[in-house]
């Protein structure tokens, strides 16, 4: 893997982790159960993306 490719993967990891964190924070503050479930699902998808990107390393 080239240095530039590694930087792209690092950047993708950071973005996935940021979105995952924000989704979890937001889900904890939501009162609407349907919306809370949707945001929790988004956090789970971001976790899967993070794991996939991390696996590239």
C-alpha positions, -999 to +999 in steps of 0.1 A: +000+000+000+014+034-010+017+063+015-011+081-003-034+051-001-026+047+036-035+083+042-069+078+024-076+048+046-066+068+077-089+096+067-117+072+061-112+057+095-114+091+111-146+100+093-163+068+101-153+071+137-165+107+139-199+099+123-203+068+146-196+089+177-220+116+167-248+091+159-244+075+193-244+108+210-275+119+191-293+086+197-288+090+235-306+124+234-336+114+212-370+108+226-387+095+195-382+057+195-383+053+157-358+081+151-336+067+179-336+033+163-328+048+129-298+067+143-286+037+162-287+017+129-266+044+113-241+041+141-239+003+136-233+008+098-205+032+106-190+007+130-191-019+102-174+006+078-148+014+104-140-023+109-138-028+072-114+001+067-093-010+097-091-045+082-073-029+052-044-020+075 
